[in-house]
Every structure is written in C-alpha cells, then in structure tokens.
Amino acid sequence: MATLRTTSDTLTFKEFSYLCRARTSEWDGLTDAWTLSDWFMALGGEVGEAMNVAKKMRRLEVRVQYLKTEIDDLTLELATENDDTDLIVTPEDIAAGHRLLIAYQTELAQAKEAYDALHNQLADELGDVMAYLDLVADKACIPWPEAIMRKFNAVSDREHLDYYFQYIKPSSNK
C-alpha cells in the first residue's frame, strides 16, 4: 500500500502521477497490454460520465429557475387576490393556490438538494477524468507540466493575452 501525505491545494503532478500509475499497475495488471487507444477510450468513458452529470445539473438549473418564477408569480397573485375586480376568488381558489405554492417550495428544496448531490458526483467524475488523462499522458510519454505550460502559452500568444507560465528547469545539484 502506498500513501502520499499532502493537502488538496499542494498536490503536485509528480505526486498524482506516481500514485495513479502505482495503483493502476496493481489494480488490473493490464496496464502494459493497454494501447494508447485503449486508454483514450477509457478516458472518453469517464468524460461521458461527467458530461451526463453536467446535463442533469443543467436540467435542474432550468427547473429551479422555473420554480422560482412560479413561486414569485403565485406569491404575488395570492397577495393581490382581492385587487382584481374582474375575477371572483373563492376560498377554495385561495386554498388551492396555497397548496400549489407549498408544492412548488417543496420541489424547489428537493431540486436544490439534488443539485448539491450532482455537484459532488461531478467532482468525483472529474477526478476520474484526471486520473485517466494522466494515464493517457504517461502511455504517450508526455510530461504533464511542460505540455500544459507550452500549450497555455501558445494559446495566450495566439489570442494576444498577457498570461504566461515561465518554465524554470529544476536544479540538478540534489
């Protein structure tokens, strides 16, 4: 068993890659047999799972917005029920409006809870994506930090943005 002591805000690529490769080689025994294409398919599966969670989150965002609008409209309507002389509002109408308002408020609370659960699930899926992305980079012999910095700087150049990484080679006198 390998354990790495670190905090979430100080985890390095080197530490993550080391544990990811060690765990994978012990886990399935197939890491040497898998091709770059195999690793990409596994990565694609994890990205698909994350996308599915994001889709569900978006559906809830739309539903929450709808419910908030309905609650606001119904609350206003119930507060001004006697101001409209064209409508005859019965006590049954008012009671039905209050029941509907409670139902909307309950559904809104449930939607917010479901959204929070999906947010946690998305974090887990993105963790899987990062692990497979690291394994793809390892299989392709691509060093993460250099590749990320090089590409980030190239996009900054292309888009004329003044955000750059300055690569400093580690000293070799250790």
C-alpha positions in Angstrom: 0.0 0.0 0.0 1.3 3.4 -0.9 0.0 6.5 0.8 1.0 10.1 0.0 0.5 12.7 2.6 -0.4 16.0 1.0 -3.1 18.7 1.1 -5.5 19.2 -1.8 -4.0 22.6 -2.5 -0.4 21.4 -2.6 -0.8 18.1 -4.6 1.7 18.1 -7.5 1.6 16.5 -10.9 4.5 14.3 -9.9 2.8 13.0 -6.8 -0.5 12.4 -8.5 1.1 10.6 -11.5 3.2 8.4 -9.2 0.2 7.2 -7.2 -2.0 6.9 -10.3 0.4 4.7 -12.1 1.2 2.6 -9.0 -2.5 2.0 -8.2 -3.3 1.1 -11.8 -0.5 -1.4 -12.3 -1.6 -3.2 -9.1 -5.3 -2.9 -9.9 -5.8 -4.7 -13.2 -2.5 -6.0 -14.4 -3.4 -4.8 -17.9 -1.6 -1.5 -17.9 1.2 -2.8 -20.1 -1.1 -4.5 -22.5 -3.3 -1.5 -23.0 -2.6 0.7 -26.0 -2.8 4.4 -26.2 -6.2 3.9 -27.9 -7.4 1.8 -25.0 -6.5 4.5 -22.5 -8.3 7.1 -24.7 -11.4 5.0 -24.8 -11.4 4.7 -21.0 -10.8 8.5 -20.8 -13.7 9.1 -23.1 -16.0 6.9 -21.0 -15.1 9.0 -17.9 -15.6 12.3 -19.8 -19.0 11.0 -21.0 -20.0 10.2 -17.4 -19.0 13.7 -16.3 -21.0 15.2 -19.2 -24.0 13.2 -18.2 -23.9 14.6 -14.7 -23.4 18.1 -16.1 -26.5 17.6 -18.3 -28.5 16.6 -15.2 -27.2 19.6 -13.4 -28.3 21.9 -16.2 -31.8 20.3 -16.2 -32.1 21.1 -12.5 -30.9 24.7 -13.1 -33.7 25.2 -15.6 -36.2 23.6 -13.3 -35.1 25.7 -10.3 -35.4 28.9 -12.3 -38.9 27.9 -13.4 -39.9 27.1 -9.9 -38.6 30.4 -8.6 -40.5 32.3 -11.2 -43.7 30.3 -10.4 -43.3 30.9 -6.7 -42.8 34.6 -7.2 -45.8 34.9 -9.5 -48.0 32.8 -7.3 -47.0 34.7 -4.2 -47.8 38.0 -5.8 -51.1 36.6 -7.1 -52.1 35.4 -3.7 -51.1 38.7 -2.1 -53.2 40.7 -4.5 -56.1 38.3 -4.9 -58.8 40.9 -3.9 -57.4 43.7 -6.1 -58.7 42.2 -9.3 -62.3 43.2 -9.7 -62.8 41.1 -12.9 -62.2 37.8 -11.0 -64.3 36.2 -8.3 -61.9 34.4 -6.0 -63.4 31.8 -3.8 -61.8 30.4 -0.5 -61.2 27.2 -2.4 -59.2 29.1 -5.1 -57.1 30.6 -2.4 -56.6 27.3 -0.6 -55.6 25.7 -3.9 -53.1 28.5 -4.6 -51.5 28.0 -1.2 -51.3 24.2 -1.7 -49.6 24.8 -5.1 -47.2 27.3 -3.5 -46.2 24.8 -0.9 -45.8 22.1 -3.5 -43.5 24.4 -5.6 -41.5 25.3 -2.5 -41.0 21.7 -1.6 -40.0 20.8 -5.1 -37.5 23.7 -5.1 -35.9 22.5 -1.9 -35.6 19.0 -3.3 -34.1 20.3 -6.6 -31.5 22.2 -4.6 -30.6 19.1 -2.6 -30.4 17.0 -5.8 -28.2 19.7 -7.4 -25.8 19.6 -4.5 -25.6 15.8 -4.8 -24.9 16.1 -8.5 -22.2 18.7 -7.9 -20.4 16.2 -5.6 -20.9 13.5 -8.2 -19.4 15.8 -10.9 -16.3 16.3 -8.7 -15.9 12.6 -8.4 -16.2 12.1 -12.2 -13.7 14.9 -12.9 -11.3 13.1 -10.5 -11.7 10.0 -12.7 -11.1 12.1 -15.8 -7.9 13.5 -14.4 -6.7 10.0 -13.4 -7.3 8.6 -16.9 -5.9 11.8 -18.5 -2.7 11.2 -16.5 -2.6 7.6 -17.6 -3.0 8.6 -21.3 -0.2 11.2 -20.9 2.0 8.5 -19.3 1.3 6.0 -22.0 2.1 8.6 -24.7 5.3 9.6 -22.8 4.1 13.2 -22.5 5.3 15.1 -19.4 2.3 17.0 -18.0 3.7 20.2 -16.7 5.7 21.0 -19.8 2.8 20.1 -22.1 0.4 22.2 -20.1 2.6 25.3 -19.9 3.6 25.1 -23.6 0.0 24.9 -24.8 -1.2 27.5 -22.3 1.5 29.9 -23.5 0.7 29.1 -27.2 -3.0 30.0 -26.7 -2.0 33.2 -24.9 0.2 34.1 -27.8 -2.5 33.3 -30.4 -5.2 35.2 -28.6 -2.9 38.1 -27.6 -3.5 37.6 -23.9 -0.8 38.5 -21.4 -0.9 35.3 -19.2 2.1 33.1 -19.4 3.9 30.4 -17.5 7.6 30.8 -17.2 9.3 27.4 -17.1 12.2 27.2 -14.8 14.2 24.0 -15.1 14.8 22.3 -11.7 18.3 22.4 -10.4 20.3 19.3 -10.8 22.5 19.7 -7.8 20.5 17.4 -5.4 
